[in-house]
Amino acid sequence: KKSEPDVYASWSKDPIGNAPPGGESIVDLCKRVSGHLKLLSQEHSGKRIALVSHAGVIRAFLVQALGMPLSNFWRLSVPTGSITKIDFSAMFATVHYTSFKPPLPGTAAPSGV
């Protein structure tokens, strides 16, 4: 922001379509994740799999699962160390929960869990 104000200003105007220096745009990220999702669905059809990833990739899965416009990408909170559960079928996806943070060992579970 301070060192490259013009680059930051461009990204700020369109944080979905513009890529930060050395990075990829949200549009490109979602395309990449979509391709991997199709491959995973084919390779592991009917099986449970676990993915450990960065928040951006999880947001991309959620945007696709919920059929959301990419403009809503940054409206999803995915805290570090949280768990998101999505079931993908041939017809649709079901988001069971997102941003769940299990209690640390030796602590009580949050109420309502």
PDB file as gemmi writes it, atoms N, CA and C in Angstrom:
CRYST1    1.000    1.000    1.000  90.00  90.00  90.00 P 1                      
ATOM      1  N   LYS A   1       0.834  -1.189   0.000  1.00  0.00           N  
ATOM      2  CA  LYS A   1       0.000   0.000   0.000  1.00  0.00           C  
ATOM      3  C   LYS A   1       0.881   1.256   0.000  1.00  0.00           C  
ATOM      4  N   LYS A   2       1.912   1.238   0.848  1.00  0.00           N  
ATOM      5  CA  LYS A   2       2.783   2.406   0.930  1.00  0.00           C  
ATOM      6  C   LYS A   2       3.852   2.391  -0.154  1.00  0.00           C  
ATOM      7  N   SER A   3       4.418   1.228  -0.431  1.00  0.00           N  
ATOM      8  CA  SER A   3       5.532   1.177  -1.378  1.00  0.00           C  
ATOM      9  C   SER A   3       5.085   1.233  -2.839  1.00  0.00           C  
ATOM     10  N   GLU A   4       3.878   0.750  -3.131  1.00  0.00           N  
ATOM     11  CA  GLU A   4       3.378   0.764  -4.514  1.00  0.00           C  
ATOM     12  C   GLU A   4       1.921   1.211  -4.528  1.00  0.00           C  
ATOM     13  N   PRO A   5       1.665   2.482  -4.268  1.00  0.00           N  
ATOM     14  CA  PRO A   5       0.286   2.965  -4.162  1.00  0.00           C  
ATOM     15  C   PRO A   5      -0.533   2.780  -5.438  1.00  0.00           C  
ATOM     16  N   ASP A   6       0.084   2.867  -6.624  1.00  0.00           N  
ATOM     17  CA  ASP A   6      -0.662   2.687  -7.876  1.00  0.00           C  
ATOM     18  C   ASP A   6      -1.131   1.241  -8.027  1.00  0.00           C  
ATOM     19  N   VAL A   7      -0.261   0.308  -7.695  1.00  0.00           N  
ATOM     20  CA  VAL A   7      -0.623  -1.113  -7.768  1.00  0.00           C  
ATOM     21  C   VAL A   7      -1.739  -1.404  -6.772  1.00  0.00           C  
ATOM     22  N   TYR A   8      -1.596  -0.866  -5.569  1.00  0.00           N  
ATOM     23  CA  TYR A   8      -2.622  -1.077  -4.551  1.00  0.00           C  
ATOM     24  C   TYR A   8      -3.955  -0.456  -4.969  1.00  0.00           C  
ATOM     25  N   ALA A   9      -3.894   0.725  -5.559  1.00  0.00           N  
ATOM     26  CA  ALA A   9      -5.127   1.393  -6.008  1.00  0.00           C  
ATOM     27  C   ALA A   9      -5.831   0.573  -7.082  1.00  0.00           C  
ATOM     28  N   SER A  10      -5.075   0.005  -8.025  1.00  0.00           N  
ATOM     29  CA  SER A  10      -5.672  -0.839  -9.074  1.00  0.00           C  
ATOM     30  C   SER A  10      -6.325  -2.067  -8.463  1.00  0.00           C  
ATOM     31  N   TRP A  11      -5.613  -2.717  -7.537  1.00  0.00           N  
ATOM     32  CA  TRP A  11      -6.153  -3.914  -6.898  1.00  0.00           C  
ATOM     33  C   TRP A  11      -7.404  -3.556  -6.092  1.00  0.00           C  
ATOM     34  N   SER A  12      -7.364  -2.428  -5.397  1.00  0.00           N  
ATOM     35  CA  SER A  12      -8.506  -2.013  -4.568  1.00  0.00           C  
ATOM     36  C   SER A  12      -9.760  -1.760  -5.398  1.00  0.00           C  
ATOM     37  N   LYS A  13      -9.587  -1.265  -6.624  1.00  0.00           N  
ATOM     38  CA  LYS A  13     -10.737  -1.008  -7.497  1.00  0.00           C  
ATOM     39  C   LYS A  13     -11.398  -2.299  -7.963  1.00  0.00           C  
ATOM     40  N   ASP A  14     -10.602  -3.357  -8.101  1.00  0.00           N  
ATOM     41  CA  ASP A  14     -11.131  -4.643  -8.566  1.00  0.00           C  
ATOM     42  C   ASP A  14     -10.340  -5.783  -7.917  1.00  0.00           C  
ATOM     43  N   PRO A  15     -10.627  -6.068  -6.624  1.00  0.00           N  
ATOM     44  CA  PRO A  15      -9.860  -7.103  -5.929  1.00  0.00           C  
ATOM     45  C   PRO A  15     -10.194  -8.528  -6.388  1.00  0.00           C  
ATOM     46  N   ILE A  16     -11.154  -8.672  -7.267  1.00  0.00           N  
ATOM     47  CA  ILE A  16     -11.500  -9.986  -7.800  1.00  0.00           C  
ATOM     48  C   ILE A  16     -10.763 -10.245  -9.112  1.00  0.00           C  
ATOM     49  N   GLY A  17     -10.690  -9.257  -9.966  1.00  0.00           N  
ATOM     50  CA  GLY A  17     -10.087  -9.442 -11.282  1.00  0.00           C  
ATOM     51  C   GLY A  17      -8.614  -9.096 -11.374  1.00  0.00           C  
ATOM     52  N   ASN A  18      -8.110  -8.260 -10.457  1.00  0.00           N  
ATOM     53  CA  ASN A  18      -6.704  -7.862 -10.491  1.00  0.00           C  
ATOM     54  C   ASN A  18      -5.863  -8.760  -9.599  1.00  0.00           C  
ATOM     55  N   ALA A  19      -4.715  -9.130 -10.103  1.00  0.00           N  
ATOM     56  CA  ALA A  19      -3.785  -9.952  -9.329  1.00  0.00           C  
ATOM     57  C   ALA A  19      -2.782  -9.055  -8.619  1.00  0.00           C  
ATOM     58  N   PRO A  20      -2.447  -9.385  -7.378  1.00  0.00           N  
ATOM     59  CA  PRO A  20      -1.365  -8.654  -6.732  1.00  0.00           C  
ATOM     60  C   PRO A  20      -0.044  -9.027  -7.412  1.00  0.00           C  
ATOM     61  N   PRO A  21       0.987  -8.196  -7.283  1.00  0.00           N  
ATOM     62  CA  PRO A  21       2.268  -8.518  -7.916  1.00  0.00           C  
ATOM     63  C   PRO A  21       2.760  -9.912  -7.515  1.00  0.00           C  
ATOM     64  N   GLY A  22       3.045 -10.722  -8.519  1.00  0.00           N  
ATOM     65  CA  GLY A  22       3.529 -12.084  -8.264  1.00  0.00           C  
ATOM     66  C   GLY A  22       2.454 -13.072  -7.863  1.00  0.00           C  
ATOM     67  N   GLY A  23       1.206 -12.640  -7.854  1.00  0.00           N  
ATOM     68  CA  GLY A  23       0.119 -13.515  -7.424  1.00  0.00           C  
ATOM     69  C   GLY A  23      -0.869 -13.775  -8.538  1.00  0.00           C  
ATOM     70  N   GLU A  24      -1.999 -14.336  -8.183  1.00  0.00           N  
ATOM     71  CA  GLU A  24      -3.048 -14.591  -9.164  1.00  0.00           C  
ATOM     72  C   GLU A  24      -4.320 -13.888  -8.718  1.00  0.00           C  
ATOM     73  N   SER A  25      -5.150 -13.573  -9.688  1.00  0.00           N  
ATOM     74  CA  SER A  25      -6.422 -12.930  -9.368  1.00  0.00           C  
ATOM     75  C   SER A  25      -7.364 -13.957  -8.738  1.00  0.00           C  
ATOM     76  N   ILE A  26      -8.392 -13.472  -8.092  1.00  0.00           N  
ATOM     77  CA  ILE A  26      -9.409 -14.357  -7.524  1.00  0.00           C  
ATOM     78  C   ILE A  26     -10.108 -15.121  -8.649  1.00  0.00           C  
ATOM     79  N   VAL A  27     -10.317 -14.473  -9.775  1.00  0.00           N  
ATOM     80  CA  VAL A  27     -10.915 -15.141 -10.940  1.00  0.00           C  
ATOM     81  C   VAL A  27     -10.062 -16.349 -11.324  1.00  0.00           C  
ATOM     82  N   ASP A  28      -8.743 -16.144 -11.447  1.00  0.00           N  
ATOM     83  CA  ASP A  28      -7.850 -17.245 -11.825  1.00  0.00           C  
ATOM     84  C   ASP A  28      -7.780 -18.313 -10.741  1.00  0.00           C  
ATOM     85  N   LEU A  29      -7.752 -17.890  -9.484  1.00  0.00           N  
ATOM     86  CA  LEU A  29      -7.743 -18.854  -8.375  1.00  0.00           C  
ATOM     87  C   LEU A  29      -8.974 -19.744  -8.439  1.00  0.00           C  
ATOM     88  N   CYS A  30     -10.147 -19.142  -8.625  1.00  0.00           N  
ATOM     89  CA  CYS A  30     -11.392 -19.922  -8.657  1.00  0.00           C  
ATOM     90  C   CYS A  30     -11.436 -20.866  -9.854  1.00  0.00           C  
ATOM     91  N   LYS A  31     -10.899 -20.438 -10.993  1.00  0.00           N  
ATOM     92  CA  LYS A  31     -10.825 -21.337 -12.152  1.00  0.00           C  
ATOM     93  C   LYS A  31      -9.920 -22.524 -11.847  1.00  0.00           C  
ATOM     94  N   ARG A  32      -8.774 -22.240 -11.233  1.00  0.00           N  
ATOM     95  CA  ARG A  32      -7.824 -23.311 -10.894  1.00  0.00           C  
ATOM     96  C   ARG A  32      -8.448 -24.292  -9.900  1.00  0.00           C  
ATOM     97  N   VAL A  33      -9.088 -23.764  -8.866  1.00  0.00           N  
ATOM     98  CA  VAL A  33      -9.719 -24.611  -7.855  1.00  0.00           C  
ATOM     99  C   VAL A  33     -10.851 -25.426  -8.472  1.00  0.00           C  
ATOM    100  N   SER A  34     -11.621 -24.823  -9.356  1.00  0.00           N  
ATOM    101  CA  SER A  34     -12.714 -25.538 -10.017  1.00  0.00           C  
ATOM    102  C   SER A  34     -12.189 -26.741 -10.804  1.00  0.00           C  
ATOM    103  N   GLY A  35     -11.087 -26.538 -11.504  1.00  0.00           N  
ATOM    104  CA  GLY A  35     -10.490 -27.648 -12.255  1.00  0.00           C  
ATOM    105  C   GLY A  35     -10.035 -28.766 -11.344  1.00  0.00           C  
ATOM    106  N   HIS A  36      -9.421 -28.406 -10.222  1.00  0.00           N  
ATOM    107  CA  HIS A  36      -8.974 -29.422  -9.269  1.00  0.00           C  
ATOM    108  C   HIS A  36     -10.152 -30.119  -8.608  1.00  0.00           C  
ATOM    109  N   LEU A  37     -11.214 -29.376  -8.350  1.00  0.00           N  
ATOM    110  CA  LEU A  37     -12.408 -29.971  -7.757  1.00  0.00           C  
ATOM    111  C   LEU A  37     -12.981 -31.042  -8.680  1.00  0.00           C  
ATOM    112  N   LYS A  38     -13.032 -30.768  -9.967  1.00  0.00           N  
ATOM    113  CA  LYS A  38     -13.526 -31.764 -10.928  1.00  0.00           C  
ATOM    114  C   LYS A  38     -12.656 -33.009 -10.924  1.00  0.00           C  
ATOM    115  N   LEU A  39     -11.334 -32.814 -10.907  1.00  0.00           N  
ATOM    116  CA  LEU A  39     -10.422 -33.967 -10.865  1.00  0.00           C  
ATOM    117  C   LEU A  39     -10.589 -34.765  -9.581  1.00  0.00           C  
ATOM    118  N   LEU A  40     -10.666 -34.082  -8.450  1.00  0.00           N  
ATOM    119  CA  LEU A  40     -10.850 -34.771  -7.169  1.00  0.00           C  
ATOM    120  C   LEU A  40     -12.161 -35.545  -7.143  1.00  0.00           C  
ATOM    121  N   SER A  41     -13.214 -34.936  -7.678  1.00  0.00           N  
ATOM    122  CA  SER A  41     -14.526 -35.595  -7.703  1.00  0.00           C  
ATOM    123  C   SER A  41     -14.483 -36.877  -8.535  1.00  0.00           C  
ATOM    124  N   GLN A  42     -13.761 -36.832  -9.641  1.00  0.00           N  
ATOM    125  CA  GLN A  42     -13.652 -38.013 -10.501  1.00  0.00           C  
ATOM    126  C   GLN A  42     -12.783 -39.093  -9.853  1.00  0.00           C  
ATOM    127  N   GLU A  43     -11.634 -38.693  -9.323  1.00  0.00           N  
ATOM    128  CA  GLU A  43     -10.691 -39.653  -8.757  1.00  0.00           C  
ATOM    129  C   GLU A  43     -11.188 -40.287  -7.465  1.00  0.00           C  
ATOM    130  N   HIS A  44     -11.990 -39.561  -6.713  1.00  0.00           N  
ATOM    131  CA  HIS A  44     -12.413 -40.032  -5.391  1.00  0.00           C  
ATOM    132  C   HIS A  44     -13.928 -40.101  -5.268  1.00  0.00           C  
ATOM    133  N   SER A  45     -14.605 -40.392  -6.349  1.00  0.00           N  
ATOM    134  CA  SER A  45     -16.064 -40.433  -6.363  1.00  0.00           C  
ATOM    135  C   SER A  45     -16.587 -41.365  -5.261  1.00  0.00           C  
ATOM    136  N   GLY A  46     -17.516 -40.851  -4.470  1.00  0.00           N  
ATOM    137  CA  GLY A  46     -18.136 -41.645  -3.409  1.00  0.00           C  
ATOM    138  C   GLY A  46     -17.282 -41.797  -2.163  1.00  0.00           C  
ATOM    139  N   LYS A  47     -16.121 -41.177  -2.127  1.00  0.00           N  
ATOM    140  CA  LYS A  47     -15.224 -41.298  -0.968  1.00  0.00           C  
ATOM    141  C   LYS A  47     -15.131 -39.971  -0.238  1.00  0.00           C  
ATOM    142  N   ARG A  48     -14.686 -40.056   0.999  1.00  0.00           N  
ATOM    143  CA  ARG A  48     -14.433 -38.858   1.778  1.00  0.00           C  
ATOM    144  C   ARG A  48     -12.966 -38.489   1.627  1.00  0.00           C  
ATOM    145  N   ILE A  49     -12.715 -37.215   1.442  1.00  0.00           N  
ATOM    146  CA  ILE A  49     -11.332 -36.746   1.383  1.00  0.00           C  
ATOM    147  C   ILE A  49     -11.199 -35.517   2.269  1.00  0.00           C  
ATOM    148  N   ALA A  50      -9.998 -35.282   2.735  1.00  0.00           N  
ATOM    149  CA  ALA A  50      -9.707 -34.098   3.541  1.00  0.00           C  
ATOM    150  C   ALA A  50      -8.650 -33.281   2.812  1.00  0.00           C  
ATOM    151  N   LEU A  51      -8.869 -31.991   2.748  1.00  0.00           N  
ATOM    152  CA  LEU A  51      -7.916 -31.070   2.150  1.00  0.00           C  
ATOM    153  C   LEU A  51      -7.465 -30.094   3.223  1.00  0.00           C  
ATOM    154  N   VAL A  52      -6.193 -29.825   3.261  1.00  0.00           N  
ATOM    155  CA  VAL A  52      -5.650 -28.814   4.153  1.00  0.00           C  
ATOM    156  C   VAL A  52      -5.122 -27.715   3.252  1.00  0.00           C  
ATOM    157  N   SER A  53      -5.639 -26.508   3.429  1.00  0.00           N  
ATOM    158  CA  SER A  53      -5.311 -25.458   2.482  1.00  0.00           C  
ATOM    159  C   SER A  53      -5.410 -24.077   3.110  1.00  0.00           C  
ATOM    160  N   HIS A  54      -5.064 -23.086   2.309  1.00  0.00           N  
ATOM    161  CA  HIS A  54      -5.178 -21.695   2.700  1.00  0.00           C  
ATOM    162  C   HIS A  54      -6.634 -21.242   2.595  1.00  0.00           C  
ATOM    163  N   ALA A  55      -6.941 -20.154   3.280  1.00  0.00           N  
ATOM    164  CA  ALA A  55      -8.303 -19.628   3.309  1.00  0.00           C  
ATOM    165  C   ALA A  55      -8.830 -19.287   1.917  1.00  0.00           C  
ATOM    166  N   GLY A  56      -7.989 -18.769   1.034  1.00  0.00           N  
ATOM    167  CA  GLY A  56      -8.438 -18.405  -0.306  1.00  0.00           C  
ATOM    168  C   GLY A  56      -8.957 -19.588  -1.091  1.00  0.00           C  
ATOM    169  N   VAL A  57      -8.285 -20.711  -0.982  1.00  0.00           N  
ATOM    170  CA  VAL A  57      -8.722 -21.920  -1.684  1.00  0.00           C  
ATOM    171  C   VAL A  57     -10.040 -22.410  -1.098  1.00  0.00           C  
ATOM    172  N   ILE A  58     -10.167 -22.355   0.217  1.00  0.00           N  
ATOM    173  CA  ILE A  58     -11.415 -22.777   0.859  1.00  0.00           C  
ATOM    174  C   ILE A  58     -12.554 -21.844   0.453  1.00  0.00           C  
ATOM    175  N   ARG A  59     -12.286 -20.540   0.402  1.00  0.00           N  
ATOM    176  CA  ARG A  59     -13.304 -19.596  -0.083  1.00  0.00           C  
ATOM    177  C   ARG A  59     -13.724 -19.947  -1.509  1.00  0.00           C  
ATOM    178  N   ALA A  60     -12.754 -20.300  -2.352  1.00  0.00           N  
ATOM    179  CA  ALA A  60     -13.075 -20.654  -3.742  1.00  0.00           C  
ATOM    180  C   ALA A  60     -13.983 -21.877  -3.786  1.00  0.00           C  
ATOM    181  N   PHE A  61     -13.724 -22.882  -2.959  1.00  0.00           N  
ATOM    182  CA  PHE A  61     -14.611 -24.050  -2.891  1.00  0.00           C  
ATOM    183  C   PHE A  61     -16.000 -23.632  -2.425  1.00  0.00           C  
ATOM    184  N   LEU A  62     -16.067 -22.766  -1.413  1.00  0.00           N  
ATOM    185  CA  LEU A  62     -17.363 -22.321  -0.893  1.00  0.00           C  
ATOM    186  C   LEU A  62     -18.148 -21.514  -1.922  1.00  0.00           C  
ATOM    187  N   VAL A  63     -17.477 -20.615  -2.632  1.00  0.00           N  
ATOM    188  CA  VAL A  63     -18.144 -19.826  -3.673  1.00  0.00           C  
ATOM    189  C   VAL A  63     -18.768 -20.757  -4.700  1.00  0.00           C  
ATOM    190  N   GLN A  64     -18.008 -21.776  -5.112  1.00  0.00           N  
ATOM    191  CA  GLN A  64     -18.533 -22.717  -6.091  1.00  0.00           C  
ATOM    192  C   GLN A  64     -19.668 -23.552  -5.499  1.00  0.00           C  
ATOM    193  N   ALA A  65     -19.488 -24.041  -4.288  1.00  0.00           N  
ATOM    194  CA  ALA A  65     -20.504 -24.888  -3.656  1.00  0.00           C  
ATOM    195  C   ALA A  65     -21.823 -24.150  -3.488  1.00  0.00           C  
ATOM    196  N   LEU A  66     -21.738 -22.866  -3.147  1.00  0.00           N  
ATOM    197  CA  LEU A  66     -22.943 -22.080  -2.892  1.00  0.00           C  
ATOM    198  C   LEU A  66     -23.486 -21.387  -4.140  1.00  0.00           C  
ATOM    199  N   GLY A  67     -22.779 -21.499  -5.256  1.00  0.00           N  
ATOM    200  CA  GLY A  67     -23.218 -20.844  -6.481  1.00  0.00           C  
ATOM    201  C   GLY A  67     -23.207 -19.331  -6.358  1.00  0.00           C  
ATOM    202  N   MET A  68     -22.290 -18.817  -5.568  1.00  0.00           N  
ATOM    203  CA  MET A  68     -22.212 -17.377  -5.320  1.00  0.00           C  
ATOM    204  C   MET A  68     -21.467 -16.669  -6.438  1.00  0.00           C  
ATOM    205  N   PRO A  69     -21.790 -15.415  -6.687  1.00  0.00           N  
ATOM    206  CA  PRO A  69     -20.966 -14.641  -7.610  1.00  0.00           C  
ATOM    207  C   PRO A  69     -19.593 -14.398  -6.977  1.00  0.00           C  
ATOM    208  N   LEU A  70     -18.564 -14.343  -7.791  1.00  0.00           N  
ATOM    209  CA  LEU A  70     -17.209 -14.124  -7.280  1.00  0.00           C  
ATOM    210  C   LEU A  70     -17.087 -12.815  -6.513  1.00  0.00           C  
ATOM    211  N   SER A  71     -17.942 -11.870  -6.799  1.00  0.00           N  
ATOM    212  CA  SER A  71     -17.882 -10.585  -6.088  1.00  0.00           C  
ATOM    213  C   SER A  71     -18.087 -10.748  -4.580  1.00  0.00           C  
ATOM    214  N   ASN A  72     -18.639 -11.885  -4.160  1.00  0.00           N  
ATOM    215  CA  ASN A  72     -18.862 -12.150  -2.732  1.00  0.00           C  
ATOM    216  C   ASN A  72     -17.712 -12.914  -2.077  1.00  0.00           C  
ATOM    217  N   PHE A  73     -16.658 -13.182  -2.817  1.00  0.00           N  
ATOM    218  CA  PHE A  73     -15.522 -13.977  -2.331  1.00  0.00           C  
ATOM    219  C   PHE A  73     -15.009 -13.484  -0.983  1.00  0.00           C  
ATOM    220  N   TRP A  74     -14.767 -12.181  -0.854  1.00  0.00           N  
ATOM    221  CA  TRP A  74     -14.173 -11.638   0.365  1.00  0.00           C  
ATOM    222  C   TRP A  74     -15.172 -11.532   1.511  1.00  0.00           C  
ATOM    223  N   ARG A  75     -16.431 -11.860   1.285  1.00  0.00           N  
ATOM    224  CA  ARG A  75     -17.432 -11.803   2.358  1.00  0.00           C  
ATOM    225  C   ARG A  75     -17.424 -13.058   3.222  1.00  0.00           C  
ATOM    226  N   LEU A  76     -16.668 -14.059   2.803  1.00  0.00           N  
ATOM    227  CA  LEU A  76     -16.590 -15.305   3.549  1.00  0.00           C  
ATOM    228  C   LEU A  76     -15.390 -15.271   4.494  1.00  0.00           C  
ATOM    229  N   SER A  77     -15.642 -15.537   5.755  1.00  0.00           N  
ATOM    230  CA  SER A  77     -14.570 -15.596   6.743  1.00  0.00           C  
ATOM    231  C   SER A  77     -14.116 -17.040   6.901  1.00  0.00           C  
ATOM    232  N   VAL A  78     -12.821 -17.263   6.750  1.00  0.00           N  
ATOM    233  CA  VAL A  78     -12.249 -18.594   6.946  1.00  0.00           C  
ATOM    234  C   VAL A  78     -11.040 -18.429   7.875  1.00  0.00           C  
ATOM    235  N   PRO A  79     -11.265 -18.517   9.185  1.00  0.00           N  
ATOM    236  CA  PRO A  79     -10.171 -18.320  10.132  1.00  0.00           C  
ATOM    237  C   PRO A  79      -9.111 -19.418  10.045  1.00  0.00           C  
ATOM    238  N   THR A  80      -7.895 -19.045  10.379  1.00  0.00           N  
ATOM    239  CA  THR A  80      -6.795 -20.007  10.432  1.00  0.00           C  
ATOM    240  C   THR A  80      -7.150 -21.138  11.393  1.00  0.00           C  
ATOM    241  N   GLY A  81      -6.888 -22.369  10.977  1.00  0.00           N  
ATOM    242  CA  GLY A  81      -7.134 -23.529  11.827  1.00  0.00           C  
ATOM    243  C   GLY A  81      -8.582 -23.956  11.910  1.00  0.00           C  
ATOM    244  N   SER A  82      -9.442 -23.379  11.093  1.00  0.00           N  
ATOM    245  CA  SER A  82     -10.864 -23.748  11.140  1.00  0.00           C  
ATOM    246  C   SER A  82     -11.158 -24.888  10.175  1.00  0.00           C  
ATOM    247  N   ILE A  83     -12.325 -25.468  10.338  1.00  0.00           N  
ATOM    248  CA  ILE A  83     -12.757 -26.604   9.525  1.00  0.00           C  
ATOM    249  C   ILE A  83     -14.020 -26.231   8.768  1.00  0.00           C  
ATOM    250  N   THR A  84     -14.060 -26.627   7.504  1.00  0.00           N  
ATOM    251  CA  THR A  84     -15.230 -26.440   6.659  1.00  0.00           C  
ATOM    252  C   THR A  84     -15.600 -27.810   6.101  1.00  0.00           C  
ATOM    253  N   LYS A  85     -16.874 -28.150   6.143  1.00  0.00           N  
ATOM    254  CA  LYS A  85     -17.323 -29.430   5.596  1.00  0.00           C  
ATOM    255  C   LYS A  85     -18.307 -29.180   4.464  1.00  0.00           C  
ATOM    256  N   ILE A  86     -17.950 -29.718   3.291  1.00  0.00           N  
ATOM    257  CA  ILE A  86     -18.796 -29.591   2.105  1.00  0.00           C  
ATOM    258  C   ILE A  86     -18.938 -30.973   1.483  1.00  0.00           C  
ATOM    259  N   ASP A  87     -20.158 -31.366   1.171  1.00  0.00           N  
ATOM    260  CA  ASP A  87     -20.411 -32.589   0.404  1.00  0.00           C  
ATOM    261  C   ASP A  87     -20.730 -32.180  -1.022  1.00  0.00           C  
ATOM    262  N   PHE A  88     -19.957 -32.701  -1.965  1.00  0.00           N  
ATOM    263  CA  PHE A  88     -20.201 -32.438  -3.379  1.00  0.00           C  
ATOM    264  C   PHE A  88     -20.821 -33.686  -4.001  1.00  0.00           C  
ATOM    265  N   SER A  89     -21.899 -33.507  -4.751  1.00  0.00           N  
ATOM    266  CA  SER A  89     -22.501 -34.603  -5.498  1.00  0.00           C  
ATOM    267  C   SER A  89     -22.531 -34.179  -6.967  1.00  0.00           C  
ATOM    268  N   ALA A  90     -23.007 -35.059  -7.808  1.00  0.00           N  
ATOM    269  CA  ALA A  90     -23.094 -34.732  -9.232  1.00  0.00           C  
ATOM    270  C   ALA A  90     -24.096 -33.604  -9.479  1.00  0.00           C  
ATOM    271  N   MET A  91     -25.078 -33.461  -8.610  1.00  0.00           N  
ATOM    272  CA  MET A  91     -26.148 -32.489  -8.819  1.00  0.00           C  
ATOM    273  C   MET A  91     -25.917 -31.150  -8.100  1.00  0.00           C  
ATOM    274  N   PHE A  92     -25.375 -31.198  -6.885  1.00  0.00           N  
ATOM    275  CA  PHE A  92     -25.220 -29.981  -6.094  1.00  0.00           C  
ATOM    276  C   PHE A  92     -24.243 -30.235  -4.947  1.00  0.00           C  
ATOM    277  N   ALA A  93     -23.937 -29.181  -4.226  1.00  0.00           N  
ATOM    278  CA  ALA A  93     -23.074 -29.281  -3.049  1.00  0.00           C  
ATOM    279  C   ALA A  93     -23.871 -28.859  -1.819  1.00  0.00           C  
ATOM    280  N   THR A  94     -23.522 -29.435  -0.694  1.00  0.00           N  
ATOM    281  CA  THR A  94     -24.134 -29.076   0.579  1.00  0.00           C  
ATOM    282  C   THR A  94     -23.033 -28.613   1.515  1.00  0.00           C  
ATOM    283  N   VAL A  95     -23.152 -27.386   2.012  1.00  0.00           N  
ATOM    284  CA  VAL A  95     -22.200 -26.874   2.993  1.00  0.00           C  
ATOM    285  C   VAL A  95     -22.785 -27.174   4.365  1.00  0.00           C  
ATOM    286  N   HIS A  96     -22.119 -28.053   5.112  1.00  0.00           N  
ATOM    287  CA  HIS A  96     -22.597 -28.438   6.436  1.00  0.00           C  
ATOM    288  C   HIS A  96     -22.179 -27.418   7.490  1.00  0.00           C  
ATOM    289  N   TYR A  97     -20.942 -26.965   7.409  1.00  0.00           N  
ATOM    290  CA  TYR A  97     -20.471 -25.903   8.291  1.00  0.00           C  
ATOM    291  C   TYR A  97     -19.176 -25.329   7.726  1.00  0.00           C  
ATOM    292  N   THR A  98     -18.882 -24.126   8.184  1.00  0.00           N  
ATOM    293  CA  THR A  98     -17.655 -23.460   7.778  1.00  0.00           C  
ATOM    294  C   THR A  98     -17.128 -22.659   8.959  1.00  0.00           C  
ATOM    295  N   SER A  99     -15.824 -22.457   8.976  1.00  0.00           N  
ATOM    296  CA  SER A  99     -15.155 -21.662  10.013  1.00  0.00           C  
ATOM    297  C   SER A  99     -15.295 -22.250  11.410  1.00  0.00           C  
ATOM    298  N   PHE A 100     -15.524 -23.562  11.502  1.00  0.00           N  
ATOM    299  CA  PHE A 100     -15.621 -24.223  12.806  1.00  0.00           C  
ATOM    300  C   PHE A 100     -14.225 -24.385  13.382  1.00  0.00           C  
ATOM    301  N   LYS A 101     -14.064 -23.971  14.620  1.00  0.00           N  
ATOM    302  CA  LYS A 101     -12.787 -24.122  15.307  1.00  0.00           C  
ATOM    303  C   LYS A 101     -13.007 -25.049  16.495  1.00  0.00           C  
ATOM    304  N   PRO A 102     -12.505 -26.275  16.396  1.00  0.00           N  
ATOM    305  CA  PRO A 102     -12.696 -27.210  17.502  1.00  0.00           C  
ATOM    306  C   PRO A 102     -11.996 -26.697  18.760  1.00  0.00           C  
ATOM    307  N   PRO A 103     -12.518 -27.075  19.920  1.00  0.00           N  
ATOM    308  CA  PRO A 103     -11.873 -26.634  21.159  1.00  0.00           C  
ATOM    309  C   PRO A 103     -10.487 -27.262  21.288  1.00  0.00           C  
ATOM    310  N   LEU A 104      -9.597 -26.556  21.912  1.00  0.00           N  
ATOM    311  CA  LEU A 104      -8.267 -27.098  22.172  1.00  0.00           C  
ATOM    312  C   LEU A 104      -8.377 -28.188  23.224  1.00  0.00           C  
ATOM    313  N   PRO A 105      -7.486 -29.164  23.185  1.00  0.00           N  
ATOM    314  CA  PRO A 105      -7.524 -30.229  24.208  1.00  0.00           C  
ATOM    315  C   PRO A 105      -7.493 -29.612  25.610  1.00  0.00           C  
ATOM    316  N   GLY A 106      -8.358 -30.128  26.456  1.00  0.00           N  
ATOM    317  CA  GLY A 106      -8.420 -29.644  27.833  1.00  0.00           C  
ATOM    318  C   GLY A 106      -9.308 -28.430  28.036  1.00  0.00           C  
ATOM    319  N   THR A 107      -9.984 -27.982  26.973  1.00  0.00           N  
ATOM    320  CA  THR A 107     -10.906 -26.859  27.119  1.00  0.00           C  
ATOM    321  C   THR A 107     -12.321 -27.338  26.798  1.00  0.00           C  
ATOM    322  N   ALA A 108     -13.287 -26.587  27.261  1.00  0.00           N  
ATOM    323  CA  ALA A 108     -14.678 -26.968  27.030  1.00  0.00           C  
ATOM    324  C   ALA A 108     -15.098 -26.579  25.608  1.00  0.00           C  
ATOM    325  N   ALA A 109     -15.997 -27.368  25.035  1.00  0.00           N  
ATOM    326  CA  ALA A 109     -16.530 -27.056  23.714  1.00  0.00           C  
ATOM    327  C   ALA A 109     -17.410 -25.816  23.827  1.00  0.00           C  
ATOM    328  N   PRO A 110     -17.441 -24.998  22.765  1.00  0.00           N  
ATOM    329  CA  PRO A 110     -18.350 -23.838  22.780  1.00  0.00           C  
ATOM    330  C   PRO A 110     -19.800 -24.289  22.924  1.00  0.00           C  
ATOM    331  N   SER A 111     -20.628 -23.481  23.556  1.00  0.00           N  
ATOM    332  CA  SER A 111     -22.039 -23.846  23.726  1.00  0.00           C  
ATOM    333  C   SER A 111     -22.696 -23.972  22.347  1.00  0.00           C  
ATOM    334  N   GLY A 112     -23.602 -24.906  22.233  1.00  0.00           N  
ATOM    335  CA  GLY A 112     -24.330 -25.119  21.004  1.00  0.00           C  
ATOM    336  C   GLY A 112     -23.627 -26.040  20.008  1.00  0.00           C  
ATOM    337  N   VAL A 113     -22.468 -26.584  20.391  1.00  0.00           N  
ATOM    338  CA  VAL A 113     -21.739 -27.479  19.475  1.00  0.00           C  
ATOM    339  C   VAL A 113     -21.972 -28.903  19.875  1.00  0.00           C  
TER     340      VAL A 113                                                      
END                                                                             
